[in-house]
Amino acid sequence: MNMSKNDVRIALLDMNNNHPNQGMRNIKELSKAFQEQSEYDVSLELFDVRYKNEMPNIEDFDIFISSGGPGNPHREGYEWEQRFADFLKQIWEHNKTNEQKKYLFLVCHSFQLAVIHFGIANVCKRKSYSFGVMPIHKSEDGEQEFLFKNLPDPFYGVDSRAYQCIEPNQEKLDELGMKIVALEKIRPTVHLERAMMAVRFSDEIFGTQFHPEADPLGFIKNLEDEKNKEAMIETFGMEKYLETIDRMDDDDKIVLTRAQIIPRFLQLASEQIIKNLVFG
């Protein structure tokens, strides 16, 4: 592929396995907005990883965003699972030995796959399904995190998951140079470990358990699913549920999170890519 000095090539990995999903719409919208507003020549290509077994060749792209999706993050014997593990390994190895880095953002299901791949925590089923707009707390390392720079502590994100990443392996994290940058809310009445909500895997690789791409419209749409509605009422109670719906489009909650995390990731990654193309 011939590149000019101003090209940024983005691959979007759809992990939804052909299930209807708001998250992928949101990721496409954010990427398209970046493409339209960017001073660079940005190209976008979509890969249906689980349903069509499509996988980008890492040589052909600079930035990858891998979506959330349904189901068990542990191996179930599908061909795409090994291909995705190889993809993670290739990006990791490439970045260790190359001046021109590859950037990767992992959301929810993709985040869990990466946590399992690198062996940095226990990924297990939650006692019940979690769905709602949750406060997310920055860790000590998270206070220094560039992508969280303009977010309060706690900030708010859409949570939608049956699994959780708990019991981090600190030795492994230190060995790989990874940092936990966010944790789920403190629940004094519940004697359960707080799950990891975001990890800085490396300077180029970042992942969130929550959905930083979510918008109010998609969130409301997801509530049409009875399972999500029940999970939310079970978590918050009816009064809090109604209040959350009411506060859905507050510009200091998920609207702010959406405007910050992925756009900042795309902007920073593109700047680094172009700088290396020009000066590399």
MARMIPA-171187 format. One record per residue (C-alpha): z negated, y, x; residue in three letters. Coordinates in nm, 2 decimals, padded with zeros to 4 digits. Layout:
BEGIN
<r <Z, Y, X>, 'ALA'>
...
This chain:
BEGIN
<r <00.00, 00.00, 00.00>, 'MET'>
<r <00.10, 00.34, 00.15>, 'ASN'>
<r <-00.17, 00.60, 00.11>, 'MET'>
<r <-00.14, 00.97, 00.14>, 'SER'>
<r <-00.43, 01.17, 00.28>, 'LYS'>
<r <-00.54, 01.24, -00.07>, 'ASN'>
<r <-00.54, 00.91, -00.25>, 'ASP'>
<r <-00.85, 00.75, -00.41>, 'VAL'>
<r <-00.79, 00.41, -00.57>, 'ARG'>
<r <-01.04, 00.29, -00.82>, 'ILE'>
<r <-01.07, -00.07, -00.97>, 'ALA'>
<r <-01.26, -00.12, -01.29>, 'LEU'>
<r <-01.40, -00.47, -01.34>, 'LEU'>
<r <-01.45, -00.57, -01.70>, 'ASP'>
<r <-01.73, -00.83, -01.72>, 'MET'>
<r <-01.75, -00.85, -02.10>, 'ASN'>
<r <-01.57, -01.18, -02.14>, 'ASN'>
<r <-01.36, -01.05, -02.43>, 'ASN'>
<r <-01.67, -00.94, -02.63>, 'HIS'>
<r <-01.63, -00.60, -02.81>, 'PRO'>
<r <-01.82, -00.35, -02.59>, 'ASN'>
<r <-01.90, 00.02, -02.58>, 'GLN'>
<r <-01.99, 00.01, -02.21>, 'GLY'>
<r <-01.64, -00.05, -02.09>, 'MET'>
<r <-01.51, 00.22, -02.31>, 'ARG'>
<r <-01.77, 00.45, -02.15>, 'ASN'>
<r <-01.68, 00.35, -01.80>, 'ILE'>
<r <-01.31, 00.41, -01.86>, 'LYS'>
<r <-01.38, 00.75, -02.01>, 'GLU'>
<r <-01.60, 00.86, -01.72>, 'LEU'>
<r <-01.34, 00.73, -01.47>, 'SER'>
<r <-01.05, 00.90, -01.66>, 'LYS'>
<r <-01.25, 01.23, -01.67>, 'ALA'>
<r <-01.30, 01.20, -01.30>, 'PHE'>
<r <-00.93, 01.13, -01.25>, 'GLN'>
<r <-00.83, 01.43, -01.45>, 'GLU'>
<r <-01.08, 01.67, -01.30>, 'GLN'>
<r <-01.06, 01.55, -00.94>, 'SER'>
<r <-00.89, 01.75, -00.66>, 'GLU'>
<r <-00.77, 01.41, -00.53>, 'TYR'>
<r <-00.49, 01.18, -00.64>, 'ASP'>
<r <-00.69, 00.92, -00.83>, 'VAL'>
<r <-00.55, 00.59, -00.95>, 'SER'>
<r <-00.72, 00.35, -01.19>, 'LEU'>
<r <-00.66, -00.02, -01.25>, 'GLU'>
<r <-00.85, -00.25, -01.48>, 'LEU'>
<r <-00.94, -00.62, -01.41>, 'PHE'>
<r <-01.06, -00.86, -01.68>, 'ASP'>
<r <-01.28, -01.07, -01.45>, 'VAL'>
<r <-01.44, -01.33, -01.68>, 'ARG'>
<r <-01.19, -01.38, -01.96>, 'TYR'>
<r <-00.87, -01.36, -01.77>, 'LYS'>
<r <-01.01, -01.45, -01.42>, 'ASN'>
<r <-00.86, -01.13, -01.27>, 'GLU'>
<r <-01.00, -01.00, -00.95>, 'MET'>
<r <-00.90, -00.70, -00.74>, 'PRO'>
<r <-00.80, -00.75, -00.38>, 'ASN'>
<r <-01.05, -00.54, -00.19>, 'ILE'>
<r <-00.78, -00.42, 00.05>, 'GLU'>
<r <-00.60, -00.24, -00.24>, 'ASP'>
<r <-00.89, -00.02, -00.36>, 'PHE'>
<r <-01.15, 00.22, -00.23>, 'ASP'>
<r <-01.40, 00.23, -00.52>, 'ILE'>
<r <-01.51, -00.05, -00.76>, 'PHE'>
<r <-01.71, -00.01, -01.08>, 'ILE'>
<r <-01.82, -00.35, -01.23>, 'SER'>
<r <-01.95, -00.34, -01.59>, 'SER'>
<r <-02.23, -00.50, -01.79>, 'GLY'>
<r <-02.15, -00.81, -02.01>, 'GLY'>
<r <-02.31, -01.08, -02.22>, 'PRO'>
<r <-02.46, -01.41, -02.12>, 'GLY'>
<r <-02.65, -01.58, -01.84>, 'ASN'>
<r <-02.61, -01.42, -01.49>, 'PRO'>
<r <-02.69, -01.76, -01.33>, 'HIS'>
<r <-02.40, -01.99, -01.23>, 'ARG'>
<r <-02.25, -02.19, -01.52>, 'GLU'>
<r <-01.95, -02.34, -01.34>, 'GLY'>
<r <-01.67, -02.09, -01.41>, 'TYR'>
<r <-01.41, -02.02, -01.15>, 'GLU'>
<r <-01.46, -01.64, -01.17>, 'TRP'>
<r <-01.83, -01.68, -01.06>, 'GLU'>
<r <-01.73, -01.79, -00.71>, 'GLN'>
<r <-01.46, -01.53, -00.70>, 'ARG'>
<r <-01.71, -01.26, -00.79>, 'PHE'>
<r <-01.95, -01.38, -00.52>, 'ALA'>
<r <-01.67, -01.38, -00.26>, 'ASP'>
<r <-01.58, -01.03, -00.37>, 'PHE'>
<r <-01.94, -00.91, -00.31>, 'LEU'>
<r <-01.95, -01.08, 00.03>, 'LYS'>
<r <-01.61, -00.93, 00.13>, 'GLN'>
<r <-01.72, -00.58, 00.05>, 'ILE'>
<r <-02.05, -00.63, 00.23>, 'TRP'>
<r <-01.88, -00.77, 00.54>, 'GLU'>
<r <-01.60, -00.51, 00.53>, 'HIS'>
<r <-01.85, -00.22, 00.53>, 'ASN'>
<r <-02.04, -00.37, 00.83>, 'LYS'>
<r <-01.73, -00.37, 01.05>, 'THR'>
<r <-01.50, -00.09, 00.92>, 'ASN'>
<r <-01.51, 00.29, 00.96>, 'GLU'>
<r <-01.34, 00.33, 00.62>, 'GLN'>
<r <-01.59, 00.20, 00.36>, 'LYS'>
<r <-01.55, 00.04, 00.02>, 'LYS'>
<r <-01.78, 00.18, -00.26>, 'TYR'>
<r <-01.92, -00.03, -00.54>, 'LEU'>
<r <-02.12, 00.05, -00.85>, 'PHE'>
<r <-02.28, -00.24, -01.05>, 'LEU'>
<r <-02.40, -00.22, -01.41>, 'VAL'>
<r <-02.64, -00.45, -01.59>, 'CYS'>
<r <-02.48, -00.80, -01.58>, 'HIS'>
<r <-02.30, -00.72, -01.26>, 'SER'>
<r <-02.63, -00.58, -01.11>, 'PHE'>
<r <-02.80, -00.91, -01.20>, 'GLN'>
<r <-02.52, -01.11, -01.03>, 'LEU'>
<r <-02.56, -00.91, -00.72>, 'ALA'>
<r <-02.94, -00.95, -00.72>, 'VAL'>
<r <-02.89, -01.32, -00.74>, 'ILE'>
<r <-02.62, -01.32, -00.48>, 'HIS'>
<r <-02.83, -01.14, -00.22>, 'PHE'>
<r <-03.15, -01.33, -00.32>, 'GLY'>
<r <-03.36, -01.02, -00.35>, 'ILE'>
<r <-03.56, -01.09, -00.67>, 'ALA'>
<r <-03.62, -01.34, -00.95>, 'ASN'>
<r <-03.37, -01.30, -01.23>, 'VAL'>
<r <-03.51, -01.46, -01.54>, 'CYS'>
<r <-03.50, -01.44, -01.92>, 'LYS'>
<r <-03.72, -01.18, -02.08>, 'ARG'>
<r <-03.97, -01.28, -02.35>, 'LYS'>
<r <-03.75, -01.09, -02.60>, 'SER'>
<r <-03.43, -00.90, -02.60>, 'TYR'>
<r <-03.46, -00.53, -02.49>, 'SER'>
<r <-03.25, -00.27, -02.66>, 'PHE'>
<r <-03.32, 00.11, -02.68>, 'GLY'>
<r <-03.34, 00.43, -02.49>, 'VAL'>
<r <-03.61, 00.37, -02.23>, 'MET'>
<r <-03.79, 00.59, -01.98>, 'PRO'>
<r <-03.69, 00.49, -01.63>, 'ILE'>
<r <-03.93, 00.57, -01.34>, 'HIS'>
<r <-03.81, 00.66, -01.00>, 'LYS'>
<r <-03.98, 00.46, -00.72>, 'SER'>
<r <-04.09, 00.64, -00.40>, 'GLU'>
<r <-03.75, 00.57, -00.25>, 'ASP'>
<r <-03.59, 00.68, -00.58>, 'GLY'>
<r <-03.73, 01.03, -00.53>, 'GLU'>
<r <-03.49, 01.06, -00.24>, 'GLN'>
<r <-03.20, 00.90, -00.42>, 'GLU'>
<r <-02.89, 01.12, -00.42>, 'PHE'>
<r <-02.76, 00.99, -00.75>, 'LEU'>
<r <-03.09, 01.08, -00.92>, 'PHE'>
<r <-03.12, 01.42, -00.77>, 'LYS'>
<r <-03.08, 01.62, -01.09>, 'ASN'>
<r <-03.27, 01.38, -01.31>, 'LEU'>
<r <-03.64, 01.42, -01.41>, 'PRO'>
<r <-03.90, 01.15, -01.35>, 'ASP'>
<r <-03.90, 00.96, -01.57>, 'PRO'>
<r <-03.53, 01.00, -01.69>, 'PHE'>
<r <-03.38, 00.81, -01.98>, 'TYR'>
<r <-03.13, 00.53, -02.00>, 'GLY'>
<r <-02.99, 00.28, -02.25>, 'VAL'>
<r <-03.14, -00.06, -02.19>, 'ASP'>
<r <-02.96, -00.37, -02.33>, 'SER'>
<r <-03.06, -00.70, -02.18>, 'ARG'>
<r <-03.19, -01.05, -02.23>, 'ALA'>
<r <-03.27, -01.09, -01.86>, 'TYR'>
<r <-03.48, -00.91, -01.60>, 'GLN'>
<r <-03.51, -00.88, -01.22>, 'CYS'>
<r <-03.87, -00.92, -01.12>, 'ILE'>
<r <-04.08, -01.03, -00.82>, 'GLU'>
<r <-03.87, -00.86, -00.55>, 'PRO'>
<r <-03.85, -01.03, -00.22>, 'ASN'>
<r <-03.96, -00.75, 00.01>, 'GLN'>
<r <-03.89, -00.93, 00.33>, 'GLU'>
<r <-03.53, -00.99, 00.22>, 'LYS'>
<r <-03.49, -00.63, 00.10>, 'LEU'>
<r <-03.61, -00.50, 00.43>, 'ASP'>
<r <-03.39, -00.74, 00.63>, 'GLU'>
<r <-03.08, -00.63, 00.43>, 'LEU'>
<r <-03.18, -00.26, 00.43>, 'GLY'>
<r <-03.20, -00.24, 00.05>, 'MET'>
<r <-03.43, -00.02, -00.16>, 'LYS'>
<r <-03.56, -00.05, -00.51>, 'ILE'>
<r <-03.51, 00.31, -00.65>, 'VAL'>
<r <-03.62, 00.27, -01.02>, 'ALA'>
<r <-03.85, 00.06, -01.23>, 'LEU'>
<r <-03.90, 00.00, -01.60>, 'GLU'>
<r <-04.17, 00.19, -01.79>, 'LYS'>
<r <-04.53, 00.12, -01.73>, 'ILE'>
<r <-04.68, -00.08, -02.02>, 'ARG'>
<r <-05.06, -00.08, -01.97>, 'PRO'>
<r <-05.11, -00.32, -02.27>, 'THR'>
<r <-04.86, -00.58, -02.14>, 'VAL'>
<r <-04.96, -00.79, -01.84>, 'HIS'>
<r <-04.60, -00.84, -01.71>, 'LEU'>
<r <-04.45, -00.73, -01.39>, 'GLU'>
<r <-04.22, -00.42, -01.42>, 'ARG'>
<r <-03.86, -00.51, -01.38>, 'ALA'>
<r <-03.63, -00.35, -01.12>, 'MET'>
<r <-03.40, -00.09, -01.29>, 'MET'>
<r <-03.19, 00.03, -01.00>, 'ALA'>
<r <-03.13, -00.08, -00.64>, 'VAL'>
<r <-02.96, 00.10, -00.35>, 'ARG'>
<r <-02.80, -00.20, -00.19>, 'PHE'>
<r <-02.64, 00.00, 00.09>, 'SER'>
<r <-02.50, 00.35, 00.15>, 'ASP'>
<r <-02.19, 00.24, -00.04>, 'GLU'>
<r <-02.33, 00.00, -00.30>, 'ILE'>
<r <-02.55, 00.09, -00.59>, 'PHE'>
<r <-02.66, -00.09, -00.90>, 'GLY'>
<r <-02.84, -00.03, -01.22>, 'THR'>
<r <-03.00, -00.26, -01.47>, 'GLN'>
<r <-02.97, 00.01, -01.74>, 'PHE'>
<r <-02.64, 00.16, -01.87>, 'HIS'>
<r <-02.58, 00.50, -01.70>, 'PRO'>
<r <-02.24, 00.52, -01.87>, 'GLU'>
<r <-02.38, 00.51, -02.22>, 'ALA'>
<r <-02.31, 00.79, -02.47>, 'ASP'>
<r <-02.47, 00.86, -02.81>, 'PRO'>
<r <-02.17, 00.74, -03.00>, 'LEU'>
<r <-02.16, 00.41, -02.83>, 'GLY'>
<r <-02.54, 00.36, -02.87>, 'PHE'>
<r <-02.52, 00.42, -03.24>, 'ILE'>
<r <-02.22, 00.19, -03.26>, 'LYS'>
<r <-02.43, -00.08, -03.08>, 'ASN'>
<r <-02.70, -00.05, -03.34>, 'LEU'>
<r <-02.46, -00.19, -03.60>, 'GLU'>
<r <-02.54, -00.52, -03.43>, 'ASP'>
<r <-02.84, -00.66, -03.62>, 'GLU'>
<r <-02.98, -00.82, -03.30>, 'LYS'>
<r <-02.99, -00.48, -03.13>, 'ASN'>
<r <-03.14, -00.31, -03.43>, 'LYS'>
<r <-03.41, -00.57, -03.46>, 'GLU'>
<r <-03.49, -00.56, -03.08>, 'ALA'>
<r <-03.53, -00.19, -03.10>, 'MET'>
<r <-03.76, -00.19, -03.40>, 'ILE'>
<r <-03.96, -00.47, -03.25>, 'GLU'>
<r <-04.00, -00.27, -02.92>, 'THR'>
<r <-04.07, 00.07, -03.08>, 'PHE'>
<r <-04.17, 00.02, -03.44>, 'GLY'>
<r <-03.98, 00.18, -03.73>, 'MET'>
<r <-04.11, 00.53, -03.68>, 'GLU'>
<r <-04.02, 00.55, -03.31>, 'LYS'>
<r <-03.69, 00.38, -03.39>, 'TYR'>
<r <-03.60, 00.66, -03.64>, 'LEU'>
<r <-03.72, 00.92, -03.39>, 'GLU'>
<r <-03.50, 00.77, -03.11>, 'THR'>
<r <-03.19, 00.78, -03.34>, 'ILE'>
<r <-03.27, 01.14, -03.41>, 'ASP'>
<r <-03.31, 01.23, -03.04>, 'ARG'>
<r <-03.00, 01.03, -02.95>, 'MET'>
<r <-02.79, 01.33, -02.84>, 'ASP'>
<r <-03.07, 01.54, -02.68>, 'ASP'>
<r <-02.90, 01.68, -02.37>, 'ASP'>
<r <-03.20, 01.59, -02.15>, 'ASP'>
<r <-03.18, 01.22, -02.22>, 'LYS'>
<r <-02.89, 00.98, -02.20>, 'ILE'>
<r <-02.64, 01.27, -02.21>, 'VAL'>
<r <-02.79, 01.40, -01.89>, 'LEU'>
<r <-02.80, 01.05, -01.73>, 'THR'>
<r <-02.44, 00.99, -01.82>, 'ARG'>
<r <-02.33, 01.32, -01.68>, 'ALA'>
<r <-02.51, 01.26, -01.35>, 'GLN'>
<r <-02.52, 00.91, -01.21>, 'ILE'>
<r <-02.16, 00.77, -01.22>, 'ILE'>
<r <-01.99, 01.11, -01.18>, 'PRO'>
<r <-02.20, 01.18, -00.87>, 'ARG'>
<r <-02.12, 00.83, -00.74>, 'PHE'>
<r <-01.75, 00.88, -00.78>, 'LEU'>
<r <-01.75, 01.23, -00.63>, 'GLN'>
<r <-01.95, 01.13, -00.32>, 'LEU'>
<r <-01.75, 00.81, -00.26>, 'ALA'>
<r <-01.42, 01.00, -00.29>, 'SER'>
<r <-01.53, 01.28, -00.06>, 'GLU'>
<r <-01.63, 01.01, 00.21>, 'GLN'>
<r <-01.30, 00.82, 00.16>, 'ILE'>
<r <-01.09, 01.13, 00.20>, 'ILE'>
<r <-01.29, 01.26, 00.49>, 'LYS'>
<r <-01.23, 00.93, 00.67>, 'ASN'>
<r <-00.86, 00.93, 00.58>, 'LEU'>
<r <-00.82, 01.28, 00.72>, 'VAL'>
<r <-01.04, 01.25, 01.02>, 'PHE'>
<r <-01.06, 00.87, 01.07>, 'GLY'>
